[in-house]
Amino acid sequence: MTLRPSPEQERILSWVRSGMGHGVVRATAGSGKTTTLEMIARVLPPDLEIQYCAFSKAIVEELTGRLPDHVKVATLHSLGYQVIKTFYPQATQHRPDSQKYRTLLTRSMQEKEGVPVFFTREDTYQATEYLVGLQRVVRMTFTPPEDPMQVRRAGARFDLREPDSEEVTKWCLWRLPLLLKEGIRKVEGRGWVDFEDMLYVPVATKLDYRRVDFLLVDEAQDLSPLQLRFALGLIHEGGRSIFVGDDRQAIYGFAGADSHSLKHVQQILKATVLPLNTSYRCPQLHVKLARHFSPQMRAQPGAKMGTVKHVTEPYFLRSVAEGDLVLCRYNAPLASMYHELIQMGKRPRLRKGDFTDQLLRMLDQLFADTAFHPENIRQKGDAFRVQEERRLRMARLDPKVTLKKTLELRDRIDSVMHLAITAFEQGHHSLAAARTYLQSMVSVDRNFITLSTVHSAKGLEANRVFLLHPEKMTAAYALTPEALKGEQCVQFVALTRSKDALYLVEEPLHESLAGVLR
């Protein structure tokens, strides 16, 4: 079925057909931005080289078959890897290696290449960890590696712990450009790449990989500075592009995204701004709430009023049903609710991406050498919490960083404990069996009750959405203007997932007090 364009979409299509240059589509939640990109793809001439850049592999798979045959769809990293393999065919003989730069550093440290004689074992360890973090941050943000002040600021933004000694830190700042140059040589010589190399090497070495007449970029608000530079390098001289996104949904700053990327695209390309301000998903009441964060958003003419209601946890547990979406800022309340819902005979699943490899590794770390039993699970979890919180206090980090890492640690441990106990109660009495069961909890199937963090819920929608503990939506460690803006974006995403009813599930008072007193 061919959808009829809305007035806003028709203005965008008219600009594509008869306009010139580049465009930025500022598209609010539920405004049909992916549909708009599909419409654009269909009106572009088939003799053009057209590239659609999707945010993830899952979206690439979803779009395959929906777009015209002459439109190619891929992630930016997939395109970067293609460029690497074109210029350096030897890269086809190796798999990408996530440990590449740690391996390079470890070898040089062991061989004492340029390592000061005064380095202690602890200095070597701290320098290695700092450099492993720095090399990724500097490439992701495309920070000049030769500028120590900018590098240091970039590291601080991503909470990297500097070595205790100022002399060791200065040595790391001197060593970083050499490490990145060595990394590039390994790509050129052996085809040895890691994930960031796929974009960094083409951009940093100024390869000419222009291949696109018309570039379509979705979720452009979540581009890192490196991704943006790579994307711009795809466009032929005289080519055109459209970057689609929403500043109010820029929630991946912690992963390197530039929350001002749309503004930067507009400035660099002198792009025409094309709005999609009408939400075809959200009812009037939900739009009214969301307009606190995005004043230009509006509901479609004739939109239903919708429901916004405060409810208790017992009401939530009784009422939630298959097809509903349950959101929370943190993982631990989702894990706790999973346990409760399973006990009630309901069918919950964790959204893919929430129960991460990090949590599975923590499960292995905690219970590899102990009997898998609820009492041991609680004892090991509590002991690990005390040990790691003591380590954080001893690390002499910035107080804001210590608070952030402590809250994230507690969230991970509580999640693992809830889910491990659930696994045991469901008859999985060994670590291996529990691990398999925990992996089966993750699904993208909508025929379950879907439990998701807000960060994993972008692109999701449901008729009924339950938002757990809305009073905790703003992270306690978000103290800077930039961090607070990011938290507002998280709240906006949470408020704009529902097509009908939004239920705000209040935290029981006794649990709230327990969190304060812990």
N, C-alpha and C positions, 0 to 999 in steps of 0.2 A: 504494500500500500504506500503510495506517494503522499507524504505530508504536505499540506499547504503552508508555505512560509508565513510567519507572523510579520506584522509591519516592520519590526526591528530586523528580523532576518532578511526581509526583502531589501531593506536599505543596504545591508551587508553584501548580499548577492549582486545588487546593482553596482556597488563599488568594485566588486571583483570583476564584473563583466566590462565595465567602462572606465574604471579608475586607473590610477598609476601608483607605483611605489609600494610601500609596506603598510600594514594595518595592525592595530592592537585592538582586539575585541575584549572589552571588559564585561565579563558575563557573570551575573549573580547566580546563587544557588538555585538549581531547578529551572534555569532559563533555556535549557536545550542546547548547550554549547557543543556537545558531541554531535547532535543532530545537525546543528548549523555547519560544523566542519564537514559532515557527510554531504550536505547540500552543496557546499562550496566545491568539494571534490567532483561532484557530478556536473557542475557547469564549466569546469575547466577543460580546455581543448585536449583531446587525447594525444596530440603530437608534442605536448610539453612533458618535460621530466618533472614529475610531481612526487614529493616526499611528504608523508604524514608521519610526524614524530609523536609517538604515544608515550605515556608516563611509565608503563610497566609491560612486562611480557604478557600478563593476563589480558591487558587491554588490546595488545597486538593480536592475540588469539581471538578475542571477541570481535574485532573489526575485520578480521580476515574473512572474505566472502561478502561483507556488507559494502565494501568500497568498490568502485569501478576497477576493472583489471589494470588500467594504465596508472593507477595510483599505488605507489609502494608504501608499506607501513612497517615501521621498525622503531625500536627505542634508540635514543641517541648513543648509548654505549654499544649497541649492536652495529650501528653505522660506523662508530669509531673503530671498532674491531675490524670491520671490513676495510677501512682505510689502512690500518696497520698491516693487514695481510696483503693488501695491494702493493704497498711500498716496501714491505719487508716479508717476502713470501716464506722465509724461514719460521715466521710466527705460526704458520699452519702446523708445524711439527710439535708444538708445545701447547699444553693447556694453560690458561691464565693462572697465575700463582699468587694467592693472597698474601703469602709470606715472603714475597720477593725482597722487599726492602729490609725486613728484619733479618733475613738471611745475609744480605750484603753487609749490614751493620755488624752482625755477630762475627762474620769472617774477619772483617777489618779490625774489630776489637781484639779478637784472639791473636791476630798476627801483629798487633800493636802498631798498625799503620797510622801514623800521625797522632797517636794517643799519648798525651803528656805522661811523663814518668811518675808524677805525683798522684795519678788516679788510683784510688783504692777500689776494691771490689764493688763497694756500694756506689762509688762515683760512676763506675762502668755500667752498672745496672741502671742507675737513674738516667745517665746520658742516653743509653740505648732506648729506654722507654720513652723519653722525651722526644728523641729524634724520630722514632717510629710514629708517634702521634703527629709531630710537626710536618713530616714529609707529606702525610695525607692531607692535613689541613691546608698547607700551603698550595698544594696542587688543586684541591677542591675549590678554594677561594681565589685561585690564581694570584696569590700574593707574591711580589718579587722576592725570591729567596735571598738575594744579596742585600736586602734592606733589613737589618736586624731589628729595628724598632717596629716595623710593620709585621714582621714575622712573630715577634714577641706578643704583639697585640692580638694577632690571629690566634695564637696558641691560648692566650688568656680567654678569648671569647668562647673557645671550645673546652674550657676547664682543664687544659693540660697542666699537669704538675711540673713545674720547673725543678731542676736539681737543687738540692739544698745549698750547694756552693755556687756563688756568683761566677767564679772562674770556670766551673764546669758548664754552666749555662752559656757563657760567652763562647766556650769551645764548641758547643753544640750549634750555636748560631753561625760560627765559622765553617763548621763541617757540613751543614745542611746543603748549601749550593753544590758542593762537591758530590754529595750523595745523589742529588737529583741528576747531575750530569752523568754520573756513573750509571744510574738507572736508565737514562736515555741511550747510552752506549750499549747497554745490554739488549735493548730493543733492536737497535740498528745492527748489532753483531749477531746475536743468537735468536732474536725474536722472543725474548723473555719479557713477558708483560704481566702486570697486575690490572685490577679493574680500573683504577684512575688513569693508568698509562694509556688506555684506549682513547681517551679524549686529550689527555695532557700532552702526549708526544706529538700528535699532529698540530696542536695549537702552539706549543712551545718551540717546535722546530720549524714552524711556518711552512708546513707542507701545503701544496696547492691541491686541495681535494674538492674544489668546486665542481658540483655535478647537478645542481637542482635549479630548475626554472621557476618553480613555485613551491615554497616550503610552508607546510601547515604544522604548527606546534600547539599541542594541547597541554593543559595544566602549566602554563608558562610562568605562573606565580611561584612555582616550586623549582625553578631552574637555579642551579648554582652558578656563580660567575664563570666557572670553567665550562659548564654545559652551554651557557649562553654564547660564549666565544666560539665554541665548536659549532654550534648551530648556525651562527652567522657565517662561518667559513664554508658552509655547504652551498651557499647561494651564488649562482653565476653572476657575473657583472651584468647589471641590467635586469636581473631576476627579481621576483617579488616574494613576499611572505605575509603570513598572518599568524600572529601569536595570540592565543586565546587563554584567558585566565581570570582570576579574581583575587585582588589584593587581600580581600577579607577572608580568603581561605588559604592564606600562606602560613601553613602550620608545620613546615619541615625545616625551620631554621636550625634546629639541633643537628640535622643531617647535612648541613652545608648549603641549604637553599638560601638565596638572596631574596629577602622579603620585598625588596624594591626592584625586582627584575623587570616587571612590566614597565615601570617608569624608565628604567635604563634602556629597554628596547625602544621605547617611544623616543627617547633623546638621541640614541645612537643612529636610528634609522629615519628620524624625522617622520615617524609613522602617523597615519591617520587613526584617530581613536573612534571606535565604533561600539556603541553600548548595546548590551542585552540586559536590561534592568528588570524585565518582567519575569517573575517566577511562575511556572506552570505546575509546580509541585506543591508549594506551600499554601495552606489556607490563610485567610485574612489575619486571624489572631497571631499566627506564627510569624507572619511578615511584620506585624506590628512590633513584636518582640525583637526580631532580627534587625529592624531599622535603627535600633539603638547603636548598632555596630556598622550598618550599611544604609545610610539615609536615602540613597537613591533607589533602593530595592522597592518593588511594588508587586502586589498580587495581580493575577490576570483578571480582567473584567468578569464579573459573575462568579468569582471564586467562592467556595464554601467558607463559612465562618470558622469551622474547625474547633478543636477542643484543646484547652490547656488546663491541666488539673494537678494539684498537689495531692499525692497519695502516700500511704505508709508502705513499709516493706511487706507486711502481711497481705495487704490489698494486692500489691504487685505479684507476690508469689501465687495467690489464688487466681489472678486474672490473666497473667501472661500466657500466650498461646503460640503455637507454631505459626511462623510467618511474621512474628513480632521482632522488632530490633531493640536490643537492650544496650545502652551506651554508658560508658563511665570514663572519667579522666584517667583512672588508674586500673591496673590489672587485678589487684588483690580483691576488690569487691566483686569483680566478675567471677573470679575463681570461687569465692565464697557462695555466690548465687548459683553457680554451676552445681556445687555440692548440694545445696538446698533443693534445687529443681530436680536433680537426679533422684534424691530421696523421695520426692513427691510423685515419681513416675512420669515426669515430663521429659521432653526431648530437646535439651539444649545442645548447642555446639559453639565452640569458640571460633571467632572469625580468624581465618588464616592470616598469620602475621602477628597475632597477639601472643599466642604461646610459642615463643621464639626458641631458636637454637640455644640462646643464652640461658633460658630457663631449663632446658633439657640438660645442658652442661652442669648447671647448678644441682639438678637432681642427682646426676652421676657423682658430683663432688661430695654431696652430703651423705649419700647412702651407699657408696660403693663398698665400704668396709664395715657395715653394720646390718643387723637384722632389719628387714623391712616390716615395721610394725608401728601402729599409730603412736605409741608412747615414745619409741625411738625417733620417729619423725619429728615430734614436738621438741624432744630434748636436743636433737642435733640442730634443728632449725634455730632454736633459742640460743644455743651455744655459738653457732656460726654468726648470728646477729651480733651478739656481744663482742665477739672477736673482731669482726669487721668494722663495727662502729668504733672500737678502741683504736684500730689501725687508722681510721679516717681522722680521729682526733689527734693522733700522734703525727700525722702527715703535715701539719702546719699549713693547711690550705687556707685560702680566703674563706671567711666564715660563710659567705653565700654559697660557695662551692661545696663546703662541708655539709651544709644543710641540704642542698640539692642531692648530693650523692647519698646522704643518709636516708632521705625519703625514698629515693629510687631503690636503694638496697632493701629497705623494709618492704617495699611493694613486691620486689622479686621474691624475697624469702617467704612472705605471707602467701603469695600465689602458689609457690611450689608446695608449701605445707598443705594448703587447702586441697590442691589437686592430687597430691600424693595420698592423702587420707581418703579422698574419694575413690582413687584407684584401689586401695586396700579394701575398702568397704564393698566394692563391686567384685571382689573375689580375686584380685591380682596381688598375690602375696610375695612376689619376688621383684627385685629391681627391674629385671629384663621385662617381665610381664607388665609391670606398672608403666614402664617407658613406652611399650607398644600401645597400651591403653591410652596413655596421655596423648600420643600422637594421633590416635583415632578421634580424640575430642575436637580436632581442628577440621573445619569444613567451610566450603563456600556455598553449600547447598542451602537454598532459601526455605526448604521444607522443615526446618528446625526452628527453635527459638535461637536467634543469632545474638551472641554476646560479643561485643566489640569495644575496644577503646575508641575514643573519638578520632584519634590519629589514623586508625585503620578503617574508619567509616566513610571517608570521603568517596563519593560516588555511589554510596548505598542510599536506599530509601525504603520506606515501609509505610503501610497505612497507619500502624500504631508504633510509636517509639516511646520507650521508657528510659529516662535519664536518671541514672543512679547518683545520689548524693550531689545534687547540683551546687550545694553550698561549698563543695570542695573543687569546683571547676577551675578556680584560679590557683595555680601552684604557689605554695608558701614562699618559694625561693625566687619568684618572679618580682624583682625589685627595681630593675632598670626600666626606662621608658620603652626600650625595644622589646624587653621580655614581656612587659605588660601588654604591649600591642599584640605579641604572639598569642598570649592567653586570651585576648579578646577574639582573635581569629578562631581559636579552639571552641570558644563558646558559640560563635556564629555558626560554625559547622554543626555543632550539636543541635542547635535550634532549628536547623533547616533540613533535617532528614525526613521529617514526617509529612505524609500526604493527608492526614486526617486528625489523629489524636496524639498529643504530646503529654506524657505523664511524668511529673517531677517527683521522683521517689526519695523522700527525705530519710536521712540517716537516723536510726534510733539514737536517742540521747545517750544511752549507756555506752554505745560504741564510740560516739564522738568524744565523750569524756575519757574513755580508755586510750584513745589516740593522743589526747593531750597529756595524760599522766604517764604514758609509756616511757 
